[in-house]
Amino acid sequence: MNLHPLARRVQEALDRAGAGATVVEMTASTRTSEDAARALGTDVRHIAKSLVFRVGDGLALVIASGSDRVDLAKLSAACGAPARRADADAVKAATGFPIGGVPPLGHRTPLPTYLDRRLLALDHVWAAAGTPQAVFRTTPADLVRITGGTVADLAVEPAGGG
């Protein structure tokens, strides 16, 4: 398999985790959830976006559906410290991956990981795999397993409380 070195690093992490998932490199950008959904021909809710936040003095990874926004108050409560978005330099330094390609595993520095509970309602998701053109398909349950993440209610409630 002739993958970009960062995508290969993600494939190796998936293999070590026993995920059974395969990294796919796309010709179109998968940098944003909308780009990824378009390139894959799927709904944006099936994109598992990986976001890095500053939480207290450290960093944490949040994995949420591409159709949802993370509620900072809920994340702060789940982590027990104030949360805010990390900047691109902090993300790259901690994970070793650029924004738009941050995968849920294989980071330079292991990060506490939180997954939004709404992901668990989906039968499958696509996650970034190291570059803004690389992705892999998995199930939400396997994503929880391979990341060792904590499932929590993290998404902003839609209008009407749905």
C-alpha positions as CSV (number, residue, x, y, z in Angstrom):
1,M,0.0,0.0,0.0
2,N,1.5,3.3,-1.1
3,L,0.0,5.8,1.4
4,H,1.2,9.2,2.3
5,P,3.5,8.8,5.4
6,L,1.0,10.4,7.8
7,A,-1.8,8.2,6.4
8,R,0.5,5.1,6.7
9,R,1.0,6.1,10.4
10,V,-2.7,6.0,10.9
11,Q,-3.1,2.7,9.1
12,E,-0.4,1.2,11.4
13,A,-2.2,2.5,14.4
14,L,-5.5,1.0,13.2
15,D,-3.7,-2.3,12.6
16,R,-2.1,-2.3,16.1
17,A,-5.6,-1.6,17.6
18,G,-7.1,-4.5,15.7
19,A,-9.6,-2.2,14.0
20,G,-9.8,-4.0,10.6
21,A,-10.3,-0.6,8.9
22,T,-8.4,0.5,5.8
23,V,-7.2,4.0,5.1
24,V,-8.4,5.3,1.7
25,E,-6.8,8.3,0.0
26,M,-9.2,10.4,-2.0
27,T,-8.5,12.7,-4.9
28,A,-10.9,15.3,-3.5
29,S,-10.4,17.1,-0.2
30,T,-11.8,15.7,3.0
31,R,-10.5,18.6,5.1
32,T,-14.0,19.6,6.4
33,S,-16.9,17.4,7.3
34,E,-18.8,18.8,4.3
35,D,-15.9,18.2,2.0
36,A,-15.6,14.6,3.3
37,A,-19.3,13.9,2.9
38,R,-19.3,15.2,-0.6
39,A,-16.2,13.2,-1.6
40,L,-17.6,10.0,0.0
41,G,-21.2,10.5,-1.3
42,T,-22.6,10.3,2.3
43,D,-24.4,12.4,4.7
44,V,-22.3,14.8,6.8
45,R,-23.6,13.2,10.1
46,H,-21.6,10.1,9.1
47,I,-18.3,12.0,9.3
48,A,-16.6,11.6,12.6
49,K,-14.7,14.9,13.0
50,S,-11.7,15.0,15.4
51,L,-11.4,18.3,17.2
52,V,-8.7,19.3,19.7
53,F,-9.5,21.5,22.7
54,R,-7.5,23.2,25.4
55,V,-8.9,21.8,28.6
56,G,-7.4,23.4,31.7
57,D,-3.6,23.2,31.3
58,G,-3.8,20.3,28.8
59,L,-5.4,19.2,25.6
60,A,-8.3,16.8,24.8
61,L,-9.6,15.2,21.6
62,V,-13.3,15.3,20.9
63,I,-14.9,13.2,18.2
64,A,-18.3,14.3,17.1
65,S,-20.6,13.9,14.1
66,G,-19.8,16.3,11.3
67,S,-23.4,17.6,11.6
68,D,-23.0,18.6,15.3
69,R,-21.3,21.5,17.1
70,V,-19.5,20.8,20.4
71,D,-21.0,22.6,23.4
72,L,-18.1,24.1,25.3
73,A,-20.0,24.1,28.6
74,K,-20.8,20.4,28.2
75,L,-17.2,19.6,27.3
76,S,-15.9,21.6,30.3
77,A,-18.3,19.7,32.6
78,A,-17.2,16.3,31.2
79,C,-13.5,17.2,31.5
80,G,-13.8,19.0,34.8
81,A,-12.0,22.1,33.5
82,P,-12.7,25.1,31.2
83,A,-12.5,24.1,27.5
84,R,-11.7,26.2,24.4
85,R,-10.6,25.4,20.9
86,A,-6.9,24.8,20.5
87,D,-5.0,26.6,17.8
88,A,-3.5,24.9,14.7
89,D,0.1,25.0,16.1
90,A,-1.0,23.3,19.3
91,V,-3.0,20.7,17.4
92,K,0.0,19.8,15.1
93,A,2.5,19.8,18.0
94,A,0.4,17.4,20.1
95,T,-1.0,15.1,17.4
96,G,1.6,15.3,14.7
97,F,-1.2,15.9,12.2
98,P,-2.5,19.0,10.5
99,I,-6.0,20.4,11.1
100,G,-8.3,18.8,8.5
101,G,-6.5,15.4,8.8
102,V,-6.4,14.8,12.6
103,P,-7.3,11.1,13.1
104,P,-8.9,9.7,16.2
105,L,-5.7,7.7,17.0
106,G,-2.0,7.5,16.2
107,H,-1.2,10.8,17.8
108,R,2.4,11.9,18.7
109,T,1.1,12.5,22.3
110,P,-1.8,10.4,23.6
111,L,-4.7,12.7,24.4
112,P,-7.8,12.1,26.6
113,T,-10.5,11.4,24.2
114,Y,-14.2,12.1,24.4
115,L,-16.9,10.9,21.9
116,D,-20.3,12.6,21.6
117,R,-23.0,10.1,22.4
118,R,-24.9,10.9,19.2
119,L,-22.3,9.1,17.2
120,L,-23.4,5.8,18.8
121,A,-26.8,6.0,17.0
122,L,-25.0,5.7,13.6
123,D,-24.2,2.3,11.9
124,H,-20.9,3.6,10.5
125,V,-18.7,6.7,10.4
126,W,-15.8,8.0,8.3
127,A,-12.9,9.5,10.2
128,A,-9.8,11.5,9.1
129,A,-6.7,9.5,8.5
130,G,-3.8,11.8,8.8
131,T,-4.1,14.1,5.8
132,P,-6.9,16.3,4.3
133,Q,-7.4,13.6,1.7
134,A,-7.3,10.4,3.8
135,V,-10.2,8.7,5.6
136,F,-11.2,5.4,7.0
137,R,-14.6,3.8,7.7
138,T,-15.5,2.2,11.1
139,T,-18.3,1.7,13.5
140,P,-18.9,4.1,16.4
141,A,-18.5,1.2,18.8
142,D,-15.1,0.3,17.4
143,L,-14.1,4.0,17.5
144,V,-14.9,4.0,21.2
145,R,-12.8,0.8,21.6
146,I,-9.8,1.8,19.6
147,T,-9.5,5.3,21.1
148,G,-10.3,4.2,24.7
149,G,-12.5,7.3,24.7
150,T,-15.2,8.4,27.1
151,V,-18.7,8.7,25.7
152,A,-20.4,11.9,26.9
153,D,-23.2,14.3,25.9
154,L,-21.2,17.0,24.1
155,A,-23.2,18.3,21.2
156,V,-25.2,21.6,21.1
157,E,-28.9,20.7,21.4
158,P,-30.7,21.4,18.1
159,A,-33.4,24.1,18.2
160,G,-36.5,22.7,19.7
161,G,-34.5,20.5,22.1
162,G,-34.5,17.4,19.7
